[in-house]
Amino acid sequence: MSKLKHIIAVSVAVVLFSSCAVIRPGEAGVKQTLGKFSDNIITEGTMVYNPLISRVIKESTQTNNIKLILSLPSKEGLSVDSEISILYRLDKKKIPSVLENLGQEYESVITSVFRSASSDVCAKFFAKDMHSGMRAVIEEEIKVKMDELLLKQADGIELIAVLMKRIRLPRGLANSIEEKLQAEQDAMRLVFVLEQAKLEAQRKIIEAEAERDAQIILANGLTQEIIQIKSIEAFKELSNSPNSKVIITDGKTPLLIEPQN
């Protein structure tokens, strides 16, 4: 009898222990009873349930990242290999709707929706656009298209961003783009060199014109009277000098001779 009581006690303890689910931060717990999801969502704490007829499904409410490596079609019919990141999160209030409509494998649905949306959008762009500044436009158009398709299937999946990373263009196209970019850089460099040479030539012309104008002004301004006045001023300054000097002049141009010691 005591052995039976012990077994019953152990069984009850196991049942009670297994009927509690711990919901950690960043998670949401939803109770499913006889196949029906409860609207009561627990985001943190303990959820008690009857393991015989119920179970608790825990889903992340944080931002999740689905990584894909696949080929995207282009307008000219080429295949562009790319690594894709789809950032999304679940609306915790609508997790029961997502689970009811898509099940716990909802990420596979997101992936399928991306494949469909990316095929429609990328087919409107050339392959080189995926490797240029148009990439952000393509990403945004794919995201908008995915939102439309997902909303038809289940409400509660919030797309944050669609990122196209590590674009690998077909080898021939990649070489052509590189050659074009190199040619454009060479042309820009040549324009820069020519512009610098033009500026340098203009600088020299301005300097030459300034020098010429200065010579003209100087020649026009040096009259005989001014030369005589400047000579007189020079004699006065020499006469005030403490050193002895011998000045030989014809009355027009002074000639200064330092005496020998």
C-alpha positions, 0 to 999 in steps of 0.5 A, a space after each residue: 500500500 505504501 509503495 502504491 502511495 509512493 508511485 502516485 505521489 511521484 506521478 502527481 509530482 511529475 504531472 505538476 512539474 510538467 504543467 508549468 512553462 517558463 516564458 523568458 524575456 524576448 519570448 511569448 507563450 501561447 496555450 493551445 488546448 485541444 487544438 485551439 489557441 488561447 488569446 491570452 499571451 504571456 510575455 514573461 513569467 510562468 504559464 500553468 497548463 494541463 499537459 493532458 489536453 494542452 501545450 504551450 508554444 513559445 515564440 520569439 518576439 525579438 528581431 529574427 534573421 532568415 538567411 538565404 543564398 539563391 539566384 535572382 533573375 534580371 531583366 535581361 534574363 541573367 541569374 545574379 547570385 546573392 546572399 539575402 537577409 530577411 529581418 522580421 519579428 512577430 507581433 506578440 498580440 497576433 501570434 495566435 493568428 500566425 500559428 493558426 494560419 501558418 503553423 510553427 513553420 511560418 519561416 518557410 512561408 516567409 521564404 516562399 513569399 520572398 522567392 515569389 516577390 523577388 522574382 517579380 521585382 528583380 525581373 524589372 531591373 538589369 543585373 547591373 542595377 543590383 550591384 549599384 545604387 539601385 539596390 536599395 530601391 530593389 530591396 524596398 520594392 521586394 519588401 513592399 511586395 512581400 508585405 502584400 503577399 504575407 497579409 493575404 495569408 496571415 496578419 502578425 509578421 512584421 517585415 523590418 528589412 530585406 537586404 541583398 548582400 554579396 551580389 555576384 554578377 555573371 563573370 562577363 558582366 562583372 568584367 564589363 562593369 569593372 572596365 567601364 568603371 575604370 574607364 570612367 575613373 580614367 576620364 575623371 582623372 584626365 579631366 582633373 589633370 586638364 583642369 589643373 593645367 588650365 588653372 596653372 596656365 591662367 595663373 601664369 598669364 595673370 602673373 605675367 600681365 601683372 608684371 607687365 602692368 607694373 613695368 608700364 606703370 613704373 616706366 610711365 611714372 619715372 620722369 626726369 624730375 622724380 629721378 633727380 628728387 630721388 637722387 637728392 634724397 639718397 644724398 641726404 641719407 648718405 650724408 647722415 651716415 656716420 661712415 666716411 664715403 666718397 661720392 662722385 657724381 655728375 650732378 645726375 647720378 650718384 656713385 658711392 665709393 667706400 674709402 680704403 682703410 
